[in-house]
Amino acid sequence: WDSEWENNWFAGGFKAPCDLSETAEAFQLRMDVPGVKPEDITVEVRGDTVHVRGERKTEKEEKEKTYHRVERQVGKFEELVRLPAPVDDGKVQAEFKEGVLTVMLPKTDAAKTHTVEVKVAHPPVM
């Protein structure tokens, strides 16, 4: 068994799907977490690693209801994402909108792409 799947299964948690994209200046991590409150999400950044965890809590149970189908997962989720390069952890920003967590991770100056001008070599004059 995959240990990540096994841990989520036994913990009653779920896997929050995420995308990681990159521009010349930053990485962007987007994670679908509908039904999770922003105050129930923690984002930690260290060097080239982002650790996102949170919890979708169970709604108040109504004793008069009979459920015929239950598919919405509740519980804790956790995602550890290794980035291709270190980021400036002091400038990281996280925003939550319509069930999507977006984390902007600016690259360090050393990790940014630099373009180098290619000069034409002239033969020495004799």
Disulfide bonds with the S-S distance in Angstrom:
none
